[in-house]
Amino acid sequence: MTSETPVTEMSFEQAMKELERVVDQLERGDVALDASIALYERGAALKKRCEDELKRAEEKVAAITLDASGQPTGTQPLDAG
């Protein structure tokens, strides 16, 4: 069963957990064709959400500035991209 939460409003953890459920349902193969197509589309959207959230986290990590001794001194603002 999939969540009613829009994919774009899910946290990484929520999207990943639901993606695992979708994959499990598709692998079992006990879903009608129309439902399988809908599940596949939902899974693709969830996968993209996870990828986008990981990229955002990687950009935050990359923006951390270090001082001369290698200690974090704060972050630089990211472009509003």
Secondary structure as UniProt FT lines:
FT   HELIX           7..9
FT   HELIX           12..28
FT   HELIX           33..62
FT   STRAND          64..66
FT   TURN            68..69
FT   STRAND          72..75
//
